[in-house]
Amino acid sequence: MKKLFLALPLALGLSGASADELQTRVEQMMLDSFKANGIAGLDRQKQDAVQKACSGLTPPDAETMKKLEAAEMATIKWPTDGNFTGGDWKEGQKIAASGRGLTWTDKTADNNGGGCYNCHAMDPKEVSEGTIGPSLEGYGKLRGSSEEVVKYTWGKLWNSKAYNACSDMPRNGYGGILTETQIRHVMAYLFDPASPVNQ
Amino acid sequence: MRRQLLFTALGAAIALTSPLAGAAGDELNFDAYREMLADGNPAELLEMEGEELWRTARGPKNATLEQCDLGRGPGVVEGAAAQLPRYFADTDKVQDLESRLMHCMEAQQGIPSAEIINGQFLKGERGKLAALVAYVVTHSKGKPIAIDLSHPRVKEMYDMGERAFRYRTGAMDFACSSCHSQDGKRIRATQLPNITKPEGAAEGWSSWPAYRVSNSQFWTMQHRLWDCFRQQRTAEPVFASDVTIALSVFMAGKGNGAEARWPGVKR
């Protein structure tokens, strides 16, 4: 009973604002509370389909997830010459370690890091590694380098949302975070038997 | 002189207790030297500067801030920060400590809010505002966080903050929740509080503003949120804008009842 009395003024205060109305106001707030600065323009405040669907308290239903994933899958650019892993693991290591790029203090939108270590363990000797994503230690050694594994990894790096629409991982290729060449270097870092990841 | 001595001592302390030296697992946390610094937080220097600013007649109106109402009556600083953000009838807004101080500076001293909103952190009037923050929060140290969520306007901001917290956007699809909705996670070596739970929300809210050892700077909550958004790769949040207030109400409200530890010490 007491709960009812408490809830009443809240409902009145929202002047009957429904969940949809609240959502509309939040979307407006996410635009109005920001300003463009350098390469970080206001276009960043507008959500695309995946961002919008994955901002709720619960993920979308299975059917919606599948539809979103199919659309994201179609954005993946596969290497035209079949060269998935022929990059330089040393370059890949630098890209994995760098968390720089695309903030409003960065001058240009290229030369970004991949920020892999922010969330993943990779080289077993590196201690300063994040834990939001799964450990990738021994990636190539443990998974081998079958066509299936290699293709999946390329796709996941290019657009993680193709495999899980609400993945926490950025869409590196699709989002223009990393170039195709950089992704190939990261692939080498994951698969090359000489890479520290596989030691 | 005192400032220089303090910083030198601090540097020595850090050299001796670097948390990354041979770090693994639990040793990656910062608690040990946070505790060590608790009695000599360099934010105290700023707190003194803030107290001075509170009592000094300044601005076009040549007035002090001693009649500023932070929610507990004109001039009452004791316990005020622990109850902010709150709704203020005179502005018809929910305000956090920083937006309220900014209002007082304009209303009583004639210092235009635009100067602070368009300014930069650590500089000019926004820098002075940070000193005032250091002064005010110190007078809530040890007090329980008490946000009045029964007020409809505050609750409305809480609901908007909860949605803003999960609002994925920007160049990397991040929301606050990308990093702050699971227990025991880290970005590199930095521990991340789970802000979707009361304990984590309290940890986040009650430990900022804080003195940052890594760059010898005092950062307010507005400053901290601004840098969160920078790392999220969004556009730049406007100082004291609705999203910053909504997120503050969400965090503070969820952390209600926890003890304020202001000002904190952070890496």
HADDOCK unambig.tbl for C-alpha pairs under 7 A between the chains (distance, minus, plus):
assign (segid A and resid 9 and name CA) (segid B and resid 152 and name CA) 6.63 0.50 0.50
assign (segid A and resid 10 and name CA) (segid B and resid 152 and name CA) 4.80 0.50 0.50
assign (segid A and resid 13 and name CA) (segid B and resid 152 and name CA) 4.81 0.50 0.50
assign (segid A and resid 13 and name CA) (segid B and resid 153 and name CA) 6.55 0.50 0.50
assign (segid A and resid 14 and name CA) (segid B and resid 152 and name CA) 6.94 0.50 0.50
assign (segid A and resid 14 and name CA) (segid B and resid 156 and name CA) 6.67 0.50 0.50
assign (segid A and resid 26 and name CA) (segid B and resid 160 and name CA) 6.02 0.50 0.50
assign (segid A and resid 26 and name CA) (segid B and resid 164 and name CA) 6.70 0.50 0.50
assign (segid A and resid 29 and name CA) (segid B and resid 242 and name CA) 6.72 0.50 0.50
assign (segid A and resid 29 and name CA) (segid B and resid 243 and name CA) 6.41 0.50 0.50
assign (segid A and resid 30 and name CA) (segid B and resid 243 and name CA) 6.78 0.50 0.50
assign (segid A and resid 33 and name CA) (segid B and resid 237 and name CA) 5.75 0.50 0.50
assign (segid A and resid 33 and name CA) (segid B and resid 238 and name CA) 5.60 0.50 0.50
assign (segid A and resid 33 and name CA) (segid B and resid 241 and name CA) 5.16 0.50 0.50
assign (segid A and resid 33 and name CA) (segid B and resid 242 and name CA) 6.01 0.50 0.50
assign (segid A and resid 33 and name CA) (segid B and resid 243 and name CA) 5.91 0.50 0.50
assign (segid A and resid 34 and name CA) (segid B and resid 235 and name CA) 5.97 0.50 0.50
assign (segid A and resid 34 and name CA) (segid B and resid 236 and name CA) 5.31 0.50 0.50
assign (segid A and resid 34 and name CA) (segid B and resid 237 and name CA) 4.20 0.50 0.50
assign (segid A and resid 34 and name CA) (segid B and resid 238 and name CA) 5.30 0.50 0.50
assign (segid A and resid 35 and name CA) (segid B and resid 235 and name CA) 5.97 0.50 0.50
assign (segid A and resid 35 and name CA) (segid B and resid 236 and name CA) 5.30 0.50 0.50
assign (segid A and resid 35 and name CA) (segid B and resid 237 and name CA) 6.30 0.50 0.50
assign (segid A and resid 35 and name CA) (segid B and resid 238 and name CA) 6.49 0.50 0.50
assign (segid A and resid 36 and name CA) (segid B and resid 235 and name CA) 5.45 0.50 0.50
assign (segid A and resid 36 and name CA) (segid B and resid 236 and name CA) 6.21 0.50 0.50
assign (segid A and resid 37 and name CA) (segid B and resid 235 and name CA) 6.46 0.50 0.50
assign (segid A and resid 37 and name CA) (segid B and resid 236 and name CA) 6.20 0.50 0.50
assign (segid A and resid 40 and name CA) (segid B and resid 234 and name CA) 6.49 0.50 0.50
assign (segid A and resid 40 and name CA) (segid B and resid 235 and name CA) 4.80 0.50 0.50
assign (segid A and resid 41 and name CA) (segid B and resid 235 and name CA) 5.53 0.50 0.50
assign (segid A and resid 42 and name CA) (segid B and resid 235 and name CA) 5.75 0.50 0.50
assign (segid A and resid 44 and name CA) (segid B and resid 169 and name CA) 6.37 0.50 0.50
assign (segid A and resid 44 and name CA) (segid B and resid 170 and name CA) 4.34 0.50 0.50
assign (segid A and resid 44 and name CA) (segid B and resid 171 and name CA) 6.43 0.50 0.50
assign (segid A and resid 44 and name CA) (segid B and resid 234 and name CA) 5.78 0.50 0.50
assign (segid A and resid 44 and name CA) (segid B and resid 235 and name CA) 6.21 0.50 0.50
assign (segid A and resid 45 and name CA) (segid B and resid 169 and name CA) 5.93 0.50 0.50
assign (segid A and resid 45 and name CA) (segid B and resid 170 and name CA) 6.07 0.50 0.50
assign (segid A and resid 45 and name CA) (segid B and resid 234 and name CA) 6.59 0.50 0.50
assign (segid A and resid 45 and name CA) (segid B and resid 235 and name CA) 6.80 0.50 0.50
assign (segid A and resid 46 and name CA) (segid B and resid 169 and name CA) 6.72 0.50 0.50
assign (segid A and resid 47 and name CA) (segid B and resid 169 and name CA) 5.50 0.50 0.50
assign (segid A and resid 51 and name CA) (segid B and resid 168 and name CA) 5.16 0.50 0.50
assign (segid A and resid 51 and name CA) (segid B and resid 169 and name CA) 6.08 0.50 0.50
assign (segid A and resid 51 and name CA) (segid B and resid 173 and name CA) 6.30 0.50 0.50
assign (segid A and resid 52 and name CA) (segid B and resid 168 and name CA) 6.93 0.50 0.50
assign (segid A and resid 55 and name CA) (segid B and resid 166 and name CA) 5.06 0.50 0.50
assign (segid A and resid 55 and name CA) (segid B and resid 167 and name CA) 5.05 0.50 0.50
assign (segid A and resid 55 and name CA) (segid B and resid 168 and name CA) 5.69 0.50 0.50
assign (segid A and resid 56 and name CA) (segid B and resid 166 and name CA) 6.63 0.50 0.50
assign (segid A and resid 102 and name CA) (segid B and resid 233 and name CA) 6.20 0.50 0.50
assign (segid A and resid 103 and name CA) (segid B and resid 230 and name CA) 5.64 0.50 0.50
assign (segid A and resid 103 and name CA) (segid B and resid 231 and name CA) 6.57 0.50 0.50
assign (segid A and resid 103 and name CA) (segid B and resid 233 and name CA) 5.07 0.50 0.50
assign (segid A and resid 104 and name CA) (segid B and resid 230 and name CA) 6.69 0.50 0.50
assign (segid A and resid 117 and name CA) (segid B and resid 188 and name CA) 6.39 0.50 0.50
assign (segid A and resid 118 and name CA) (segid B and resid 187 and name CA) 4.83 0.50 0.50
assign (segid A and resid 118 and name CA) (segid B and resid 188 and name CA) 4.83 0.50 0.50
assign (segid A and resid 119 and name CA) (segid B and resid 187 and name CA) 5.77 0.50 0.50
assign (segid A and resid 119 and name CA) (segid B and resid 188 and name CA) 6.78 0.50 0.50
assign (segid A and resid 127 and name CA) (segid B and resid 24 and name CA) 6.55 0.50 0.50
assign (segid A and resid 128 and name CA) (segid B and resid 188 and name CA) 4.92 0.50 0.50
assign (segid A and resid 128 and name CA) (segid B and resid 189 and name CA) 5.03 0.50 0.50
assign (segid A and resid 129 and name CA) (segid B and resid 187 and name CA) 6.92 0.50 0.50
assign (segid A and resid 129 and name CA) (segid B and resid 188 and name CA) 4.14 0.50 0.50
assign (segid A and resid 129 and name CA) (segid B and resid 189 and name CA) 6.18 0.50 0.50
assign (segid A and resid 130 and name CA) (segid B and resid 186 and name CA) 4.87 0.50 0.50
assign (segid A and resid 130 and name CA) (segid B and resid 187 and name CA) 4.29 0.50 0.50
assign (segid A and resid 130 and name CA) (segid B and resid 188 and name CA) 4.04 0.50 0.50
assign (segid A and resid 130 and name CA) (segid B and resid 189 and name CA) 6.53 0.50 0.50
assign (segid A and resid 131 and name CA) (segid B and resid 185 and name CA) 5.47 0.50 0.50
assign (segid A and resid 131 and name CA) (segid B and resid 186 and name CA) 5.26 0.50 0.50
assign (segid A and resid 131 and name CA) (segid B and resid 187 and name CA) 6.70 0.50 0.50
assign (segid A and resid 132 and name CA) (segid B and resid 185 and name CA) 5.80 0.50 0.50
assign (segid A and resid 132 and name CA) (segid B and resid 186 and name CA) 6.51 0.50 0.50
assign (segid A and resid 168 and name CA) (segid B and resid 178 and name CA) 6.05 0.50 0.50
assign (segid A and resid 170 and name CA) (segid B and resid 172 and name CA) 4.73 0.50 0.50
assign (segid A and resid 170 and name CA) (segid B and resid 173 and name CA) 6.07 0.50 0.50
assign (segid A and resid 171 and name CA) (segid B and resid 172 and name CA) 6.74 0.50 0.50
assign (segid A and resid 175 and name CA) (segid B and resid 171 and name CA) 6.59 0.50 0.50
